[in-house]
Amino acid sequence: MRKIFFAFLCLFSLNLYGQELPNLKNVKLNKKASYKNAEPTIVKVVDYLFKTPIDKKNKARNNAGRFLLDWMNGTPDHVFYLEEKETSFFNTDPDLLLMYMAALTKFSLEHPTAKEKQTQALGAMSLILPYLYQQSDKKTWTKELWQLYDASKNEQLKEFLYH
């Protein structure tokens, strides 16, 4: 899991921040308590990611992604499961995978008692798929991603993923 985070940290290493985001360079993630204190900022970062279209040239968005990954990689208060079964739909595009991770974070923060891997993954899928349908370039979607979206749209996501 840490290897995935490191790869994404390298991809999202730009330095400018957007006006809609808090000043992320003032948020330090250097102590255990700092991760908990950063949760309100993480909520804003995730909301920002979901409000902006995927755009590799958007430096503020790239920085938001980098900050999210730094936080996910270091927080001692949350466990994020990045299982091949779920991430395989998004791993052809780093932006799609970032949005899955943002969805996983959003669901986990909004449902702190939902600790089971499957529950978290299904919750994240219910957040990311409508966003991707509206915001991403569907021409680049794999056949499997379309099948996942169709299963979600037909309320058969759990059956599609786990049966």
N, C-alpha and C positions, 0 to 999 in steps of 0.2 A: 504494500500500500504506500509506503514512504517513497518508493521509486516513482510511482505515478505522480505523487505530489511534487517531487523534485523536477520531473520533466516539465510539469506545468509551470513551476516557478520560473524555469528558464524561458518559457514561452511568453510569460506575462511580466517581463522585467522593465517596462517603460516607466518614466519618471513623472509625468504630468497628471494632475488630478482634475476632475470635472467639477463644475460649480454645484451640481446636484448632490455631490458626495461630501461627507464631512472631510476635514483635512486629515487624511489617513496617515500622513507622515508624522503627525503629532500623537498618534496612537501607538504606544510601544507594546510589543508582545515579547517581553523579556523575563517575566516572572509568572509563576502559576496563577496568581491572583489577577494579573493583567489580562489574561484570556477571559476570565469571568467578567471583568470590568468592560471588556471590549464587546460584549454581546449586544448591547444596544446599537453599537456601530455596525456590527455584523448584520443586524436586521436591516439597517439602512442600505448597506452594501448589497445585500441580496435583493431588496426591493428595487434598487437602482438597476441591477442586472436584469431583473424581470421587466423593467419599464423601458429598457433600451434595446433596440434591435442588435442582433449579432453583427459586428463590424470590426474586422481585424485592424482597421486604421483608427478606431476610436481609442485614443490613449487613456482616457479616463476609465473607460470600460475595462481595458487591459489591466490597469492598476487596481481596479476594484476586484478583478479576478485574482490577481496576485495576492492581494491582502486577504481575501477569503481563503485561499489555499494555505497561506501562512498560518492563519488562525485555525483552520481545520487540522492542519498537521501538528499543531502544538497544544491545542486545548486538552486539558486533562478531564474536563467535565462532560465531554460528549464522545461517543464512539460512532464512527461513520463506517459503514460496511460498503466496500466497493467490490462487489462480487462480479465475476466474469459473466454470469448469467444476465445480469442487468446492464452492466457497462458495455457489453459487446455491441449493443445497439447504437452506441454513441462514440465508440473509440476510433472511428474513422475520421473524426473531426474534433480537434481539441476544444473548439468553442461549444460544441454539443455536449461534450463530456463535462466541461466547466459548468454548463447550465444544469446538468444532472446533479453535479455536486452542490450547486446553489439550491436546487430543489430539495436535495437531501438535508441540507442545513436548515432551510426554511421549515420543512416538515418537522424535523427534530426539535427545533426551538419552539414551534407552535404546539407540539405534542410531546412534552418531556417524559411522559410515562410510557410512550410507545417505544420500547427498547428492542423488540424483536426485529431481526434483519428483514424478514418478508414484509412486515407491516411498514417499516421505514421505506423500503424500496417501492412498494405500491403507493404509498403516500407521495413519494418523490415523483413517481411516474405520473400521478394525477395532476401534479403541478407543471411538470416540464412539457408534457405532450401538447396541451393546448397552446402554450407559449411557442413551442417550436413550429406548430402548424401556422401560427400567425406571423412569426418573426423570421424564420430561417428560410433559406433557399431550398425549397422542396425538390428541386431538380437534382440535388446532391444526395437525397435520401436513398438509403439502401432499401432493397425489397423487404428486408427484415424490419427496418424502422417503420415502413408503411404498414406492415402486418401488425406491429406493436400498436401503432396509432389506431388502426381499424379495430383492434381488440378493445382498446380503451374506449373508443367512441361507442362501441356496442356493449359496453359494460361487461366485458369478458377478459379483462386484463389479468386477473388472478389465474384464471384457467389457462390463458395463453402462456403465461410465464412459468407456472408451477405444476402443470399437469401434462 
